[in-house]
């Protein structure tokens, strides 16, 4: 069984209480409830195993449960900045010139998502390179190839209440609420199991 994890984002400055109520309390919660219903009578599995081994409704609800959990984990209600001496900062500088160079590419990519989907910041396990990847609907990136660092929800339900049709305004504000400590930890420790641990009852 999986549960809706608790987060310290309720005062996330760029989202209204109403958005949090709907996005977290209804959408995210519904994915987890559906996942639990679909798993009834099946052998228990870790969320990453379900994502890896299934398709259809089971895949969609497992992936959306994972994606949303990772999304909230990447946000913070208090100001956070990229640690200037971190390995992550060094890598961002090498590849994108600066944090604002990375932001520009990330936003550019997120604006290209047609319909619903996700924009990811991910570390290529082989090349030690940071990549920006778009996925559609519930789709996740290839976890064998990449360690996810950060994710942004590009479904309209993530921003329509607060930003109406302006995805670009939403993205600009999203960037101000990034939990850089979380991104750094993903970059350095590459622990893909931590989302699953939070989701376990
Ligand atoms: Fe969402």
Boltz pocket constraint, residues with backbone or C-beta under 6 A from the ligand:
constraints:
  - pocket:
      binder: B
      contacts: [[A, 23], [A, 27], [A, 68], [A, 153], [A, 155], [A, 157], [A, 158]]
      max_distance: 6.0
